[in-house]
Structures are given as structure tokens and as C-alpha cells.
Amino acid sequence: MRSFDYTKVPTQKITGANGITYAYRDLGNPVGIPLVTLTHLSANLDNWDPEVIDGLAQHQRVITFDYPGVGSSTGKVPTSIQGMAKDAWQFIAALKLTKVNLLGFSMGGMVAQEMLLQQPQTVQRVILAGTGPRGGAGIENVTKISDLALVRALVTFTDIKTTLFFTRTVNGKTSAKQFITRLKRRQQQRDRTISWGAYRRQLSAINRWGRAQPADLSTIRQPVLVINGDHDRMVPTKPNTYDLHQRLANSELVIYPDAGHGSIFQNGPDFVERANAFLA
């Protein structure tokens, strides 16, 4: 019987044709096209909000995985977002999936865009959250913003996601505490924290992607749901989220008020409802 509880589902491993062994978790309703999730900078399997994953898993098969060189996956972190996309396709091929939906959050949304450009025929629908287009305004500043937030987190003994993902309003601070608490629910088989070297390689890839020439997104015809909060510090909502929506021929835009980079976690129940309806 398949699990619908992300805090309990076991971590599995599979080796791709590239020789990399990927750590992943697989849960939910096996009917229809599976949803493959692509996570954010420095994240491992335990950085997905279990309530969001469980809500999505009620309606489809959901697969989370560690990028190469991160968490419990082997290999080395690529120094380009395009390289991460190629590695993600290797993982999907190892699972023998011929058609997938994608949920890309933050850096994962960048990876999802490159995956769409590399193998559009394999993708049915895409959700892009807290992200922007290649060469988008301010994306090259993610390294500086992340470094400053990391120093602050170390000094104040708080989780870095508290300030990077959420607004500093009463609502944002409350949502941040609740989110961090949910991330700690899993007690068994917790994933390995990313190494410092792997984290810096990811930052380098984002920096390069932010400085690169914009991609031609007009060729993407799949339905895309573009989501962000109205105050994203890491990937500025204006102009990036709006620009991404305008450049995609078949996209729908959702902007959550009083929300930041992690708006899909701050507005979990609403996001799950919207995502499930979009992916149906």
C-alpha cells in the first residue's frame, strides 16, 4: 500500500545511466501523470513542507529527490542550472517515466525551465514557484543575499529560511515558525545536510544563470502555473514573476499578498487546492 504521509515514507535509491545514485521519496495516488518536484538552494529531501507534499499526494503520485552531490545522492553538484536539468532527466529516465508534471520551487523553478527547453515532449504541466527567468533582474544577487542571511541566522540562532522565505509582518513571522516546526516532524531516516562545497557550487550556478542571456520561452506551450508572494527578497517578484508569466504563452499567474519567497508554504492549503486543480 502506498504511503500518503511524507514524514513516514521511506527514502529509496536508484542509479541512473550517468552512474549517479539518486536518493528519493515516492508517495501518493499512483493514478495519472506523476509530479516530480525540484527543490531550492541547499535543500535536501527534508526541506519540503510535509503538509504541502501530503496534500498533493492525495491526487497524484509525488516524487521528491536529492540533486547529485546533495543529501544522500552521490555525484557532484553541477556548476550550471542546465547541468542540474540534465541530471534531473537522468533521474526521471532511471524511474522509467515517459511523461511527468514538474513542480519547481526557487532554484528548482530555474531547473524546471531548463528541463522544459531540453525535453519538452516529456513534460505535461509545470508549476513554477518563487522563481524567475534566466537573466532575470536581481537573480545574480542571490549569493550576496544568502550570505548575509546566513550570517544573521548564525548570530541569532534561527533558521535561515525564517527571513529568506517569509515576510517580517506578524503573519509572516507566525507562518515562518509554523513552517520550521513542520519541517522537523520527520523523526526517522532524516536526510544529510548539504556540504559547504556543494552549497557554494549551487550558488555559483545560480549566479551564472542570473547573468546569462535570457532564454526564448515562447517555444514553451505547456500550461504553466506561475506563483509567488508579493514580497520575494531572493528572486524579486517585480519584475521577475510578472516577466516569467508574460513570456510564457500558456501561463496562469498567482501572487499571494503579504507573502515572500516561500509563499506556497505560507499559503499551503490554498496552494495545494490550486495545484491539484491545475494538474488534474
Buried (B, 14 or more C-beta within 10 A) or exposed (E): EEBBEBBBBEBEEBEBEBEBBBBBBBBBBEEBBBBBBBBBBBBBBBBBBBBBBBBBBEBBBBBBBBBBBBBBBBBBBBBBBBBBBBBBBBBBBBBEBEEBBBBBBBBBBBBBBBBBBBBEEBBBBBBBBBBBBBBBBBBBBBBEBBEEBBEBBEEEEBBBBBBBBBBEEEBBBEBBBBBBEBBEBBEEBBBBEBBEEBBBBBBBBBBBBBEBEEBEBEEBEBBBBBBBBBBBBBBBBBBBBBBBBBBBEEBBBBBBEBBBBBBBBBBBEEBBEBBBEBBE
